[in-house]
Amino acid sequence: MPEAQRYFDWTTFLSLLYVLGVVYFAFRLFIQLYAIKKIKKNSSVVTDGNFYHVRTRQQISPFSFFKHIFYHPKQFDAQELKTILTHEKMHAKGLHSIDILLTELIFIVLWFNPAIWLYKRAVKQNLEFIGDAKTCNLNGDKKSYQYLMLKQAINTNSLTIVNAFFNSIIKKRIV
């Protein structure tokens, strides 16, 4: 009786690897969305026109998610908080959360493509540059804005699917 030929099925292996990657990154997105919901649930929410200020009890890096602006109010003085809120409102008005979510969904489908990793980072950087430019145009005091970004660099804790006031491109943003 001839021995059955053994061969490795690359198509099945690569298909399984792709599906596992999609499931992993989709699950990661779900966890991040759940974390935002949990932060909101455990915080006080105050309406400010079209925006909602989500005042957290824990120290977090300020971020916006659609019209919700998350921050720890005792972390900043009045002027710093005003600047941060202006920055986050720029993200909310520009619907940057939609850009981030669309990028995340594209990333989930194309996670295996190295270019999508670079694209995802470039989209986030561009959105931060837009927020910075609009905030500086309204605020006018670029130096204090730069110091505020540096202050935030010391203590950061943010989710990847949100527009955080601080992120790792601090030097590029200051320049």
C-alpha positions as CSV (number, residue, x, y, z in Angstrom):
1,M,0.0,0.0,0.0
2,P,1.6,3.3,-1.0
3,E,2.3,5.8,1.7
4,A,0.1,9.0,1.5
5,Q,2.0,11.9,0.3
6,R,2.4,14.6,2.9
7,Y,2.6,18.2,1.9
8,F,2.2,21.6,3.5
9,D,-0.9,23.5,2.3
10,W,0.4,27.1,2.1
11,T,-3.0,28.4,0.9
12,T,-4.8,27.1,4.0
13,F,-2.0,28.3,6.3
14,L,-1.9,31.8,4.9
15,S,-5.7,32.0,4.9
16,L,-5.8,30.9,8.5
17,L,-3.1,33.4,9.4
18,Y,-5.0,36.2,7.7
19,V,-8.3,35.4,9.4
20,L,-6.5,35.2,12.8
21,G,-5.0,38.6,12.2
22,V,-8.4,40.1,11.3
23,V,-10.0,38.6,14.4
24,Y,-7.1,39.8,16.6
25,F,-7.2,43.4,15.3
26,A,-11.0,43.5,15.3
27,F,-11.0,42.3,18.9
28,R,-8.5,44.9,19.8
29,L,-10.6,47.7,18.3
30,F,-13.7,46.4,20.1
31,I,-11.7,46.4,23.4
32,Q,-10.6,50.0,22.8
33,L,-14.2,51.1,22.0
34,Y,-15.4,49.4,25.2
35,A,-12.6,51.2,27.2
36,I,-13.9,54.5,25.9
37,K,-17.5,53.5,26.9
38,K,-16.2,52.5,30.4
39,I,-14.3,55.7,30.9
40,K,-17.4,57.7,30.0
41,K,-19.6,55.6,32.3
42,N,-17.3,56.2,35.3
43,S,-17.0,60.0,34.6
44,S,-19.1,63.1,34.9
45,V,-20.4,64.4,31.6
46,V,-21.1,68.1,31.1
47,T,-22.7,69.6,28.0
48,D,-20.9,72.5,26.3
49,G,-22.9,73.5,23.2
50,N,-22.5,70.7,20.7
51,F,-19.8,69.1,22.8
52,Y,-19.7,66.9,25.9
53,H,-17.0,67.3,28.4
54,V,-16.2,63.9,30.0
55,R,-14.4,64.7,33.2
56,T,-12.6,61.6,34.3
57,R,-11.5,60.7,37.8
58,Q,-8.2,59.1,36.6
59,Q,-5.3,61.0,35.0
60,I,-5.4,60.4,31.3
61,S,-4.0,62.2,28.3
62,P,-6.9,64.3,27.0
63,F,-8.6,63.0,23.9
64,S,-11.7,63.4,21.8
65,F,-14.0,60.8,20.4
66,F,-16.6,62.3,18.1
67,K,-18.2,65.2,20.2
68,H,-17.0,63.8,23.5
69,I,-13.8,65.4,25.0
70,F,-12.2,63.3,27.7
71,Y,-9.9,64.8,30.3
72,H,-9.0,64.9,34.0
73,P,-9.8,68.5,35.1
74,K,-7.4,68.7,38.0
75,Q,-4.5,67.9,35.7
76,F,-4.3,71.4,34.2
77,D,-4.7,75.0,35.1
78,A,-7.5,77.1,33.6
79,Q,-5.5,78.4,30.6
80,E,-4.0,75.0,29.8
81,L,-7.5,73.4,29.9
82,K,-8.9,76.0,27.7
83,T,-6.1,75.4,25.1
84,I,-6.6,71.6,25.3
85,L,-10.4,71.9,24.9
86,T,-9.8,74.2,21.8
87,H,-7.5,71.5,20.3
88,E,-9.9,68.7,21.0
89,K,-12.9,70.7,19.6
90,M,-10.9,71.1,16.4
91,H,-10.8,67.3,16.2
92,A,-14.5,67.0,16.9
93,K,-15.5,69.7,14.4
94,G,-13.3,68.1,11.7
95,L,-14.9,64.7,12.4
96,H,-11.4,63.2,12.9
97,S,-12.9,60.3,14.8
98,I,-14.5,59.1,11.6
99,D,-11.1,59.3,9.8
100,I,-9.5,57.3,12.7
101,L,-12.2,54.6,12.7
102,L,-12.2,54.3,8.9
103,T,-8.4,53.9,9.0
104,E,-8.8,51.3,11.7
105,L,-11.3,49.3,9.7
106,I,-9.1,49.4,6.6
107,F,-6.2,48.4,8.8
108,I,-8.1,45.4,10.1
109,V,-8.7,44.2,6.5
110,L,-5.2,45.0,5.2
111,W,-3.2,44.3,8.4
112,F,-0.7,42.1,6.5
113,N,0.4,45.0,4.2
114,P,3.3,46.9,5.7
115,A,2.2,50.1,3.9
116,I,-1.1,50.2,5.9
117,W,0.9,50.4,9.1
118,L,2.7,53.5,7.8
119,Y,-0.5,54.9,6.4
120,K,-2.3,54.5,9.7
121,R,0.5,56.4,11.5
122,A,0.5,59.1,8.8
123,V,-3.2,59.7,9.1
124,K,-3.0,60.2,12.9
125,Q,0.0,62.6,12.5
126,N,-1.8,64.6,9.9
127,L,-4.9,64.9,12.1
128,E,-2.7,66.1,15.0
129,F,-1.0,68.7,12.7
130,I,-4.4,70.0,11.6
131,G,-5.6,70.2,15.2
132,D,-2.3,72.0,16.3
133,A,-2.5,74.5,13.4
134,K,-6.1,75.4,14.0
135,T,-5.5,75.7,17.8
136,C,-2.4,77.9,17.3
137,N,-4.3,80.1,14.9
138,L,-7.1,80.7,17.5
139,N,-4.8,80.8,20.5
140,G,-1.9,82.8,19.1
141,D,0.5,81.9,21.9
142,K,2.6,79.2,20.2
143,K,5.2,79.0,22.9
144,S,2.8,78.2,25.7
145,Y,1.1,75.6,23.4
146,Q,4.5,74.0,22.9
147,Y,5.2,73.9,26.7
148,L,1.8,72.4,27.2
149,M,2.6,69.6,24.8
150,L,5.9,69.0,26.6
151,K,4.1,68.9,29.9
152,Q,1.8,66.2,28.5
153,A,4.8,64.2,27.3
154,I,5.7,63.4,30.9
155,N,2.5,61.6,31.7
156,T,0.6,59.9,28.9
157,N,-2.0,57.1,28.8
158,S,-4.1,57.0,25.7
159,L,-6.1,54.7,23.5
160,T,-5.0,54.2,19.9
161,I,-8.3,54.9,18.3
162,V,-8.8,58.4,19.6
163,N,-7.3,61.7,18.9
164,A,-5.1,62.2,21.9
165,F,-3.8,65.7,22.7
166,F,-0.3,64.2,23.1
167,N,1.3,61.4,21.1
168,S,4.7,60.2,20.2
169,I,5.2,62.8,17.4
170,I,5.7,65.6,19.9
171,K,8.9,66.9,18.3
172,K,7.3,67.1,14.8
173,R,4.3,68.8,16.2
174,I,6.4,71.4,18.0
175,V,8.4,72.1,14.9
